[in-house]
Amino acid sequence: MKIVTIHEAKTHLSRLIQEALSGEEIVIAKGSKSLVKLIPLECAKESRVSGTLPGLLLHMADDFDAPLEDFSEYMS
């Protein structure tokens, strides 16, 4: 658990948010009295992984990344 002052929390909020998202427990205190705890929301913890939704990609042609004939004059 990491305890920071209100001033430090205001100064380094972005870094503290990243630490909380990484699993660090952050407590913000005023003097010696702990006031609040910075924790990530459950929905913020989930990271998206490409290709994990079954049935989303129905078909991809073998030449999907081949140059289009209509644009051949622009590509030279």
PyMOL commands that set and color helices and strands:
alter all, ss='L'
color gray80, all
select helices_A, chain A and resi 6-11+13-21+42-45+69-74
alter helices_A, ss='H'
color red, helices_A
select strands_A, chain A and resi 2-5+26-30+33-38
alter strands_A, ss='S'
color yellow, strands_A
deselect
rebuild
show_as cartoon
